[in-house]
Amino acid sequence: MKENILIKNGVWKSTGDNLFWINVVQNKVFWLGMNNRTTENELGENWCHVGNGTIIDNQIILDWSDISVGKGNLNGRIVIEMISNNKMKVIEDSGNFGMSIWNWETDQLNFSQIPK
């Protein structure tokens, strides 16, 4: 039998350097995701979304929706495979996540701490 992985709460960064604040409560996952700061867009200006989902085996199945902080107006479902407590990989998505790898960065990061 495969051992269940418990991912870390905190800030995760995708392959595209986008930030995701993730909190796990029992088998429930809550998150806030924002586009990274670029020369074209400020943090969260292009897209900003919230999501919630459930951990089943070593996968997170999560519904998400853009909110009006950013320009995006999308929503969908994403499935993420938990590889270890500090590494995940998107395996299915509706949206533009791509099959990116996500790595845990830190326990806490507030907006003023994000480099410009």
Secondary structure, DSSP 8 states (H G I E B T S, - for coil): ---------EEEEETT--EEEEEEETTEEEEEEE----SS--TTTS-EEEEEEEEETTEEEEEEEE-TTSS---EEEEEEEEEETTEEEEEEESSS--S-EEEEEES---GGGS--
